[in-house]
């Protein structure tokens, strides 16, 4: 039995590593436990994480004031984490929101920008096409461009950078999958599949979509998990310079099938540049843990990939991908559209999960709130209007 910990954080994804870092910054004795990314997804039988990617959109403007604050506070700390770790994960490429002129999402986005005091450029028709000549827009499209404090982050690199920072702060890190979390008198015990046992005063469970299972939480959380598919289009050398300055892009259509998001060319572990596009035309519910594991092993939906290929072709008609492939991802939604941050079984065991499809950019602040909850038992005074309390079915 390994003892002496104030908190054990279960889950080495973006929220978990951020929580561990902030707990250690507060002076807590912390252990962080979770497996590394598997080398062969198809053969892997353990848990997965949605941060196994090199590109996620980051932006400050959000019609929801709490999500905007989560993003702004996180983005403000990117530079500090990069400097301390020596790992770069943020690219300020800007973020372009596009929709048919007069669309409610354009109105709410611009209202949010004004309320937040964020510089945003409104673009109509010819202005939009002149500003981004490599992109093809529909006749009545309009856009809002956030050039500063927006672009994309590399989730893998964010996790790596946060792990370096956590290590420098004395966090004990174990690359193992957790089997059980058991409350005992005076604390709780975390047992791994590898046979390690860690005792702490409190445990924070940050297992993403795998919080759907009750093996660790012991209570059924009100979560909805959906399988998502992303398409990767390889950028050949002949297109590198022409497409190098593309922004991140979010398109709001009149239906989900007309809506999507696009990441500009990003370098992936295989050394190649890819444009990534996502936006499934229909939801694919995953109702139990076994389905989540099977989804990640299965490679995603070919039909969704074809749907995304059509959108990409319309947006970049002059771009011929050097190759195409698709991959699975998952989104975990909560009842109140905010992360679950709070105690669920007792004052010793808490949950931190529920990105709702928009948490990657805000992971550091969400993790900080998890650390505050473990230390104080409440988020009172943190400046948020909404509810983060976990909901149990």
N, C-alpha and C positions, 0 to 999 in steps of 0.2 A: 504493500500500500504506500503510495506516494502522498505525503501530507504537506501541510503548510500553506495551502493556497486559500486566498480569499474568494476567488471566483475561478471556475473552469468554464470557458466558452466552448461550446460544442458546435462545430461548423466553421470551416476555413474559407468561406466565401467572402464576398465584398463586405457584407454587414458584420460578419463574425470577426474578420481581421481588424476592422475599424473599431469595433467594441473593445477588443483586446488591447489595442493601442491606447485608446482613451482611458481604459481602466488602469493600465500601467502608468500613464501620465499622471493619474490621480494618486499614485502611490500604492495601488493594490498589488498583491502578489497573484499573478495570473498564469493559468495554463490554457493554451489554445489547442484544441484537438480536432482533427479532421483529415480525411485522405487527400492526397495530391490528385491532380488530373490524370486519369488513366491514359496509357499510351494507345490502347486499342479499345475504342468505345464499343465496338460490336461484340467483343469477347468479354467485356467487363461485367461482372455480376454484382458489384457494389453500388453505392450511391453515386450521384453525379451532381454537378453544380452548373447553374446557368452562366457563370462568369467565364466559361471556357471559350473565350472569344477575344478578338483584338480591337473591336470597334463598337462603341455605344454612343449615342447622341448625348451631348450635354448642352444645357441652355438654362437661363435664369427665368425667362418669361414663362409664366404659367397662370392661367385664370384662377387657379386655386392658390390662395395666399400662403397656405401652409406648405404646399409643394414648392412654391417659389422660394420660400424661406429655407426649406431643406436644401434646395439646390444652391442658393446663394451662399449659405454658410459653408457648404462643402467645397464649392469652387474656390472660395477665399482661402482654403487650406491646401489646395493642390500644390502650390509652389513650395510650401513648407515641407510637405511629404516628399516631393521630388528632390528637394535640396538635401534633406536629411538622409534619404536612402540612396541617392545617386542614380535613381531610376526614373526616367521620364515616361509619363503615361498620358499627358494631356496635350491636345493639339487645338489651338484656337483658330479653327477654320471657319467659324461662324455657323449660324443655323438659319435656314430659310424655311418659313412656313408658307405654303401655297394652298390656295383654295379658289373656287369660283368666286368672282367679285360679289360682295354682299353676304358671303357665307358667315353664319353666326360665329364660327371659330375665329375668323379674322377679326371680327369686331371685339370679341372677348379678349383675344390676344393683345390687340392694340390698347384696349382699356387697361389690361394688366400691366403692360409696359409703362404706361403713363403713371399708374398707381405706384409702381415699383421704382420709378425714376430711372428706368433702363433705356438706353439709347436704342431706338428701333427705326428702321427705314421702311416706310410704306412705298410699295412699288405697284404701279398699275400698267397693264398692257405692254406697250412698247418699252416702258421703263424697265419692266421685269426682264424682257428679252434682251435689252441692251446691257443690263447689269450682269446677266449670266448667259452669254451667247452660246455656250456649249450645250445648254439645256433647251428642250423643246416644250413649250407650254401650250395649253389650250387657249382658244381665242379670247375668252372672257376671264382668264385667270388673273389673280392679284396675289401679291406676296408681302410678307413682313420679314425683314432681314435683321437679325441680331448679330452684329459683327464682333462685339467684345464680350468676353465671359461666356462664350458659346463655341461649339465645335464638336469634338468627340474625345472620348477617353478610351484607353486600352484596359479592359477589365483584368486581363491576366497580369499586366504590368502594375496596375493599381494594387492587386493582391500581393504581388512580389514586393513592391515598395513598402506596403504596410507591414509585411512580415519582417523586412529588414529593420524598420523602425521599432517594431515590437520586440525583436531580438535585442536591439541595442538598449531597450528599456528593461530587459531582464525577463521577458515573458518566456515561459517554457512551452515549446512547440512540439507536438506529437503528430506525425503524419499517419494516423490510424483512424479507422472507422469506429464509431462508438456503438456499443451493443446495448447498454442499459444505463439509465440514470435513476439512482435509488436514494430516497431521502432516509436519513438515519438521525439518531439523536445528536443534535448539535451541528448538523451539516448535511451533506449529500455526497454520494460516491458515484463516480463515472467509471464504467468498465468498458474497455475496448475489445474489439474482436481479436486483437493480438495478445490479450491476457493482461494488459496493464490496468491498474486500479489507481484512481486519483481521488483524494478526499479534499473537499473544499467547504467553506461556509455556505456558498451559493453556487448555482449553476445557471448559465444563460444558454438556451438552446436556439441556435441560429442556423437552421438546416434547410431554409428555402422551401422548395416544393415538397421536400421530404418531411416537413412538419405535418403533412397530410396524414401520415401514419401516427399511431398512438404509442408506438413502442417506447419512445423517449418521453413524450409529454404526459402520457397516461390519461389524457383527456382529449376528446374529439374537437378540434378547432373548426370554426366555421370558415373554411377556406375553399376556394374554387381554383383548381389547377387546370390549365389548358396547354395542350401541345401546340407549339408554333414551329414553322419552317422558315428558314432564311436561305436565300439564294446568293451564291458568290460568283461574280463574273470577273474572270482574270483580265487584267489590263496589260496588253502587249506593249512592247517598247515604243511602237509607233504612236501610241496614244498617251504615254506617260506625261509628256510636257503639256499637251493640250488639256488634259483633265486634272492636272495637278492642283489647281486652285478651286476645285469644286467645294461648295459648302456641304455640311450635313443638311438634309432636306426632309421635311415632313409634309405630306400632302393630305389634306382633309377633303374627301369627296362627299357626295350626298349620301353614300352608303359605305358600309365597311369594305365591300368589295372594290370600291373606287378609291380607297384610302391606303396609303403605304408610307414607308420611310426609307431613306437611302443614305448610306454612308459613303463618303468620297473614297478614292483609292487609298488603301491602307496596307501596309506590309504585314504579312502573316508569317507564322513560324516556318513555312516551307520556302521562305524567301521571296515569294511572289506578291504582286500587288493585286488586290481584289476590291471591286465595288460590291458592297453588300446591300441587299434590298429585303425588306420584310413587310408583312402585312397580310395575314391569312384572310381569305375571303369568308371563311366560316370558322366557328369555334370548334375545337376538338377537346371535349372534357376528358380529363384523366381523374378517375374517381378513387383510385387506391394506389398505394405505393408501388405495387408490382407493375401497374400500367405505366407509371412514371419511368421506372427502370427500363421497361421494354421499349418505351418511346425513344429514349436516348440511345438505346442500342440499335434501333431500327432505321435511323438515317433520315427521318422526316417524311413529308408527303410529296410525292412526285406531282400530284395534281396542283398543290399549292405552289410548287416551284414553277410549273408552267404558267400559272396565273401571274406570278411575279415577273417571269421573263417577258410577258406581254407588256406589263407596266414599264419595265426597264427599257424595252425597245421603243416605246412611245416617248419616254423622257429623253433618251439618248439615241436617236435614230441613226446617227453616224458612227456609233460605237459597235464594233464587232468583237465580242469577247474572245480572247485566246482560248478560253475553256470555261465551262460552267459546272458547278456542283452545288448541292444543297445539303443542309444539315439541320438537325433538330434543336429546338430550344423549348423553354417552358416559361409560362407566366403564372404567378401565384397571386390571386386576388382575394382581398378581404371584404368583409361586409361594409365597412365604412370608407373604403378606398384610401386608407392610410395604413402604414405598417402596423402590425401588432407588436406592441412593446409593453410588457407587463408580466406580472406573476400569474400563473395559471393553476398550480397545484397547491402551493403553499408560499409563505414568504421567503422560501429558499430556492425555488425553481421558477425561472422566468422564460418567456418566449420572445424572440426577435425575428420576425419573418413577415412576408407579404409585400413584395415590391410593386405589385399592381401594374407592372409593365413600364415603370418610369423611375425606378429607384437607383439604377447604376450610377447616375451622375450625382446622386444625393447620398451615396452609401456612407461616406465618412460622417456626415451629420446624423444619419439614422443610427450608426454605430455609437456615436457619442451619446445619443439619447438612451440607448441601451445601457451604456455605462452609468449614466445618471440614475436610471431606474434601479440598477443594482446597488448603487451607493445610498440613494435617498428613499427609494420605494415610491417615488412619485416624479412626475414631470412638471409639477406646478412651478411656475416662474420661468419656464423656458421660452415663453413668448409664442406659443402655438394655440390657435383657437379651437382646433378640432380634437377629436378623441382618438387616442392610440391604443386604447385598452383592448386586449384580446377578447374575442367573442367565442364562447364555447357553444357547440350545438346542443 
